[in-house]
């Protein structure tokens, strides 16, 4: 994708970074679909909450031993303006994102990226177009989140300052490297303020880069200083992130966010069973 030179990130880069570094940093930008509450003038592409439409014979996703997962969001792939993305999203069908959110056990069980036994507590369900479906009933004791219709707009995203792609581009990086400058980082952060739901692009972490967490558990959870983690992190891209959202009554920990990542080759093959989940909160 060719990024518009009028994008706010371009202006910030040229304002705060030396020309050569600005050009290289701008080369790390990635397109994303920002998902926002749809207005009457928008064409909805999906929704937060509500009830899923599942293929006939497919049961509501369950974390064995803990209970059913909650539907976080669903998107109509055919309605997405996904041609501008750099990840191979399906061009038809529906993606539904489920998560065990702790409402059934007061948060006793947590889905954690470093606990393989918990990974079935987050799921991506892809339903190809033309598949016979029925609107599923909510599991007992787990009311659906309020429905919030979503619209999508293409938006350019910047990498987290300590993302492996930044190290790969600029290494070796002294502590006073311009892309770590406080004014530049604060200016970029201001552009991503507010509720952030998105498909593709760079994730917006609440704490540290989400790719590293996923890469670590893909490697079998070695120590955090294992150099393989940074290399493995480069193999993963954001599929979706869903923020805490007052309109939908969703709160992930302390104003946190949920993230699903995939390897591009698995995404191209629609192997959503290989999606990996992590989450962060303040």
C-alpha positions in Angstrom: 0.0 0.0 0.0 1.2 3.5 -0.8 0.6 5.7 2.3 -0.7 9.2 1.8 1.9 11.8 2.5 -0.8 13.9 4.0 -1.3 11.3 6.7 -0.9 12.8 10.2 1.9 10.3 10.9 3.9 11.7 8.0 3.6 15.2 9.4 4.7 14.1 12.8 7.7 12.2 11.5 9.0 15.1 9.5 8.4 17.5 12.4 10.2 15.4 15.1 12.7 13.2 13.2 15.7 13.9 11.0 14.9 13.4 7.4 16.7 10.2 6.8 15.3 8.6 9.9 11.8 9.9 9.2 11.8 8.3 5.8 12.9 4.9 7.2 10.3 5.1 10.1 7.6 6.0 7.6 8.5 2.8 5.7 7.4 0.8 8.8 3.8 2.1 8.8 1.1 -0.4 8.0 -2.6 0.0 6.9 -5.4 -1.0 9.2 -9.1 -1.0 9.4 -10.3 1.0 12.4 -13.7 -0.2 13.6 -15.9 2.5 15.1 -19.5 2.7 16.2 -21.6 3.0 13.0 -23.8 6.0 12.5 -27.0 6.2 10.4 -24.8 7.3 7.5 -22.5 4.4 7.7 -22.7 0.9 6.2 -22.1 -1.5 9.1 -19.4 -4.1 8.6 -19.9 -6.0 11.8 -20.8 -5.5 15.5 -19.6 -5.8 19.0 -21.6 -8.2 21.2 -24.9 -9.7 20.3 -25.4 -13.4 19.3 -23.4 -15.3 16.7 -24.7 -17.1 13.6 -23.1 -20.5 13.8 -23.1 -23.3 11.2 -25.6 -26.0 11.7 -24.2 -28.6 14.0 -21.5 -26.3 15.4 -21.8 -25.8 19.1 -21.1 -22.6 21.0 -17.4 -22.4 21.8 -16.5 -23.7 25.3 -13.4 -23.8 27.4 -13.5 -27.3 28.7 -13.8 -27.4 32.5 -14.6 -23.7 32.7 -17.6 -22.9 30.5 -18.8 -21.1 27.4 -17.0 -18.2 25.8 -18.5 -14.8 25.2 -18.9 -13.3 21.7 -16.8 -10.2 21.6 -17.3 -9.2 18.0 -18.2 -10.5 14.5 -17.4 -9.0 11.1 -18.7 -9.5 7.6 -15.6 -9.9 5.5 -17.4 -9.1 2.3 -18.4 -5.7 3.6 -14.9 -4.8 4.7 -12.9 -2.3 2.6 -10.0 -4.7 3.0 -8.3 -4.2 -0.4 -6.0 -1.6 1.2 -4.7 -3.9 3.9 -1.4 -5.8 3.7 -2.8 -9.0 5.3 -4.9 -11.6 3.3 -8.2 -11.3 5.1 -11.0 -13.5 3.6 -13.1 -11.7 1.0 -16.3 -13.4 2.1 -17.9 -15.1 5.1 -17.9 -14.0 8.7 -15.3 -13.9 11.4 -16.4 -14.2 15.0 -14.2 -13.6 18.0 -14.9 -15.4 21.3 -13.3 -15.0 24.7 -13.8 -16.4 28.2 -14.3 -13.1 30.0 -14.6 -14.3 33.6 -18.2 -13.4 34.1 -19.1 -17.0 34.9 -16.4 -17.4 37.6 -15.7 -13.9 38.8 -12.4 -13.9 37.0 -10.9 -17.0 38.6 -9.7 -18.5 35.3 -7.7 -16.3 33.0 -6.7 -16.9 29.4 -3.0 -16.3 29.4 -0.5 -16.4 26.5 2.0 -18.3 28.7 -0.5 -21.0 29.8 -1.2 -23.5 27.0 -4.0 -25.0 29.1 -5.9 -21.8 28.8 -5.6 -21.2 25.1 -9.0 -22.7 24.3 -10.5 -19.8 26.2 -10.1 -17.6 23.2 -11.3 -18.6 19.7 -11.8 -17.3 16.2 -14.6 -18.9 14.2 -14.7 -18.4 10.5 -18.0 -19.2 8.7 -17.5 -19.2 4.8 -20.2 -17.5 2.7 -23.0 -19.8 1.7 -22.7 -21.9 4.9 -26.2 -22.6 6.4 -26.3 -20.9 9.8 -28.6 -20.3 12.7 -28.7 -17.6 15.3 -27.3 -19.3 18.4 -29.1 -18.9 21.8 -27.0 -17.5 24.6 -25.7 -20.0 27.1 -27.4 -20.1 30.5 -26.0 -17.5 32.8 -24.0 -15.7 30.1 -26.1 -12.9 28.6 -24.8 -11.4 25.3 -23.1 -8.1 25.4 -25.2 -5.3 24.0 -24.9 -5.0 20.2 -22.9 -2.1 18.8 -22.9 -1.8 15.0 -19.4 -1.2 13.6 -18.2 0.8 10.6 -14.7 0.6 9.1 -12.3 3.1 7.8 -8.8 2.7 6.5 -6.2 4.1 8.8 -2.4 4.1 8.9 -0.7 2.7 12.0 2.7 3.1 13.5 4.7 0.4 15.2 5.2 0.4 19.0 8.5 2.1 19.6 10.1 -1.1 20.9 8.6 -3.4 18.2 11.0 -5.8 16.7 10.6 -4.1 13.3 11.9 -0.9 14.8 15.0 -2.7 16.1 15.5 -4.4 12.8 15.3 -1.2 10.8 17.5 1.0 13.1 19.8 -1.3 15.1 22.0 -0.6 16.8 19.9 1.9 18.7 21.4 4.1 21.4 19.2 5.1 24.3 18.8 8.6 22.8 17.6 7.4 19.3 15.2 9.9 17.8 12.3 7.4 17.4 12.4 7.0 21.2 12.3 10.8 21.8 9.6 11.7 24.4 8.0 14.4 22.3 7.7 12.3 19.2 6.3 9.3 21.1 3.8 11.4 22.9 2.7 13.0 19.6 2.2 9.6 18.1 0.3 8.3 21.1 -2.1 11.3 20.9 -3.2 10.1 17.5 -4.3 6.7 18.9 -6.1 8.0 22.0 -9.5 6.7 22.7 -11.2 3.4 22.1 -9.4 1.3 19.5 -10.9 -1.7 17.7 -9.1 -2.6 14.5 -8.3 -5.3 12.0 -4.8 -5.6 10.6 -2.0 -3.0 10.9 0.1 -2.5 14.0 -1.3 -3.4 17.3 -1.7 -0.7 19.9 -0.4 -2.3 23.1 -1.5 -1.3 26.5 1.8 -2.4 28.0 4.5 -3.9 25.7 4.5 -5.3 22.2 1.9 -8.0 21.8 3.9 -9.8 19.1 6.6 -10.7 21.6 4.1 -12.4 24.0 2.6 -14.5 21.2 6.1 -15.3 19.8 7.2 -16.5 23.2 4.4 -18.9 23.7 4.8 -20.1 20.1 8.4 -21.0 21.1 7.3 -22.9 24.2 7.8 -20.0 26.7 11.6 -19.7 26.9 13.1 -16.9 29.1 12.2 -13.4 28.0 15.8 -12.6 27.1 15.9 -15.5 24.5 16.9 -13.8 21.2 14.6 -16.1 19.3 11.6 -14.2 20.6 12.3 -11.1 18.6 12.9 -13.0 15.4 9.7 -15.1 15.9 7.7 -11.9 16.7 8.5 -10.7 13.1 6.5 -13.7 11.8 3.2 -12.6 13.4 0.7 -9.9 12.4 -2.3 -8.5 14.1 -5.6 -10.0 12.9 -7.8 -8.1 15.3 -7.8 -6.1 18.5 -10.8 -5.2 20.6 -10.6 -2.5 23.3 -12.7 -2.1 26.4 -15.9 -0.4 25.3 -18.5 1.4 27.4 -21.2 1.2 24.8 -20.9 -2.6 24.6 -20.4 -3.0 28.4 -17.0 -4.6 27.8 -14.1 -4.1 30.3 -11.0 -6.2 29.9 -9.3 -6.1 33.2 -8.4 -2.5 34.0 -9.3 -0.8 30.7 -7.4 -3.4 28.7 -7.6 -4.8 25.2 -7.8 -8.2 23.5 -5.6 -9.2 20.6 -5.6 -12.0 18.1 -2.5 -12.6 15.9 -1.7 -14.9 13.1 1.2 -15.8 10.8 0.3 -14.5 7.3 0.6 -17.9 5.7 -1.9 -19.3 8.1 -4.2 -16.4 7.4 -4.0 -16.9 3.7 -5.0 -20.5 4.2 -7.9 -19.5 6.5 -6.4 -21.6 9.3 -8.1 -19.6 12.1 -7.5 -22.4 14.5 -3.9 -21.3 14.5 -4.7 -17.8 15.6 -3.0 -16.9 18.9 -4.5 -14.7 21.6 -3.1 -12.4 24.2 -4.5 -9.5 26.2 -3.1 -6.6 28.2 -4.6 -4.1 30.7 -3.4 -1.1 32.6 
